[in-house]
Amino acid sequence: MTPHARRALLVPLTVTIALPLALYYVLRAQGAPQWQALLISGAIPAAHAAVTAVRRRHAALFDLLVTALLAVSAATSLVSGDPRVLLLKDAALPAVLGLWITGSLFLARPFAFHFGDHLRRGAAREQAEGAWRDVPAYRQALRNLTLLWGGIQLLDAVLSTVQALVLPVDVVPVIGRIQSFTLLALVAVITVRRSRRFRAEHGISLFGTAGMEGTASAEGRGESPVPQEAEGRA
């Protein structure tokens, strides 16, 4: 995995999982009420989204979603005084993401293809477009990954909802983060394995550049594609 790809994966994990969790328990140790600790720790992803939007002069849909859910749940929690409302925000986020990811299967390009664009540079994006256009197996593999990612997010949402309603408030953040991280790790392992297997069979890297042009041409001629280099990254 390239440094750029590694950073693209680690930064969201740190901002949405590690930092909010640590801050919540620090605030609770200082005697902050549950709803206040949840609200302040939940503001980290929203603040990161705002900074990112200002820096890029563009607000991504995910960033807007995080901010909107925090605002709605915070207002509701202040009115009701129930910290579980803020916990349900953590269930609503993967629910919306799961529906959004799965819904992208009905668009011109599925979520997995657009995710790959964040990892590609320069001519790699044109090569990916060529592979999408000319190689049916490439399209199917990315659709399958999109379905997998969307399904895992929906599973996370269901489990998080049950936890928010049933478990003690103070244990939900750590259990929820462990759950989310475990599901993300599972998806990452499956994605890497599928990508490596696909590249070995078709000579195409689903999220990189190797072999795309050669394979697309070979399939266009009806020839059997041969991997152009050993698998070294997803």
N, C-alpha and C positions, 0 to 999 in steps of 0.2 A: 504494500500500500504506500502510495506517495505521501510526502509530508502534507501536501495540500489536502488530499483525501482524508488523512488522519486528523487534521485540524477540523475539517468539515464535520467529522463525526464526534470528536471529543468536546468541542466547544458547546454544542447543544446539550450533551450529557452533563457537562459541568454546570451549565446555567440553569437547566430545568430540573436536575436531580440532586447533585451534590451540594451546591451552595444553599438552595432553599431548605434542604433537610438539616444541614448543619446550623443554619441561622435559627430555625424553629426551636431546636432543643437548647440553643444558647439562650434564647429569649425566655423559654420556659424555666430554665435554671435560674434566671434572674427574677422570676416571679411574674412574668407577663401573663395575662389571661390567654386562654387557648385561642379565642377568636382573633385577638390582637397578634399573637405570634404567627398564626396561620396567614393573616392578612399581610403582615410585613414580609414574611419569608416568601409569600407568593408574589410579592411585587418585584422580585429579582428578575424573573423572566420577562415581565412587562417592561421593566426599565431597560433591560438589554434590547428588547424589541424596539423601544423608542430611540435608543442610541443608534441602533443599526439603521433604522429608517432615516434618521437625520443624516448619518454618514453617507448612505447610498442615495439619499433623496428619493427613496421609494419604499413604501411599506408593503411587505409581503403579506399574503393572506394569512399565513400561520401566525405572524406577529400581531396582526389585527385581531385574530381570534383569541390569542392569549390575553391581550389587553381588555377586550370586550368581556370575556368570561370573568376576569378578575374584578372588573368594575361592577358587573351585575351581581356577582356573588357577594362582594363586599357590601354593596348597598342593602341587599337582602339580609345579610347577616347582622348588619347594624340595626335593622328594623326588628328582626326576630330575636336577636341575641343568641342565636343557635350557631355554634361553630361548625356543626355538621353541614351547614349550607356551603361553607367554604371548602369542606372536604369533597362535597359533590362536584365542585368545580373541577377537581382532579379526575373525576370520572367523566365529566362532560367533554373535556378536551380530547381524550382518546376516542370517545364516541363520535365526535364531529370529524376528527381526523380519519377514523376508520371509514366513515361514510363517504368522506371526500376522496380518499384514496381508492376505495372500491368503485365509486362513481366515475372515476377517471377512465375506467375500462370502456365507457361508452363515448369517450372523446377520441379525437384523432390520434393522440399519443397518450399512453397510460402514465401513471405516476412514476413508475420505475424508469421510464425513458427520460422524463424530465429530471429526476433525481440524478441520473447519470450525467446530465449536462452540467451539473455543479462540479463534477469531478473531471470533466474533459476540458482540454485546452486547444485552441487553434483549429488545425485541420481535423482534429479528432471529432469535432462536432459534425463536420460535413461527412466524414466517414461513417458516423453513426446513422446519419440520415440515409446514407446510401444503403447501409445494412438493413435498416428498417424497411426501406422500399423494395429491396431485391431479395432478402432472405426471410422466408416465412418462419423458419425455426427461430430466428432472432426475435421476431415480433411475438411469437407464442411464449418464448422464455420470459420476456419482459412482462407480458400480461400475467403469466403465472406468478411471477414475483410480486406484482402489484396486488393480486388477489391474496397472496400470503400475507403481505404487510398489512393490508386492510383488515383481514380477518384477525390478526394478532392484536391490532388496536381495538377492535370491537370486543375481543375477549378481555383485554385489559380494562375496558370500560365497565363491563359486566361485573368483574371481580372487584373493581374499585367501588362500585355502587354498593355492593353487598357489605364491604368493609366499612364504608362511611356510615351506613345505617345501623350496623350491628356491633362493631368492635368499639372499645374505649377510644376516645378521641386522641389521646396522647400516643397510642401505639399505631394509629392508622398511617401517619406520615412515613415512618420507617418501613412498615410492612408494604405500603403502597410503592415506595421508591425501590425497595428490593424486588418487588413483583415486576415493576416496569422495567428495571434494569435486566432482570432475568429474561423477560420476554424479548427485550431488545437484543440481548446476547444470543438468544436462541435464533432469532430472525437473522442476525449477522452471520452465525455459523452456517445456517441453511443457505443463505444467499451466497456466501463465499464458496461453499461446496458445489452448489448448482452452477455458479459462474465458472469455476475451474473445470467441472465436468463438461459444460457446454463448450468451453474453449478447446478442450482436448478433442472433442468430437467434431467441432465445426471450424476451428481455427479463428474464432471471433471472441474478443473480450467484450463482455456485455457492458462494462463501464469504462473501458479503456480504448486503445487504438489498434492493438496488434492484430494483424491478419484481416482487417475488415475489407480492405479493397480487394485483396487477393481472393478471399473467400466469396465475396459477392460476385466477382467475375467468374470464378469457377462454377458457382451454382448457376449463373446465367448461361454457361456453356453446357450445363448438365453434367459437369465433372464432379467427382467426389472431392470435397475440400480436405486439405491436409494442414494441420496446425503449422504455423510458420515459425513458432519459437516455443520453448518450454514454458509451461505455466509458472509464472512467478508472482502474479498478483491477480486479484479479482477483477 
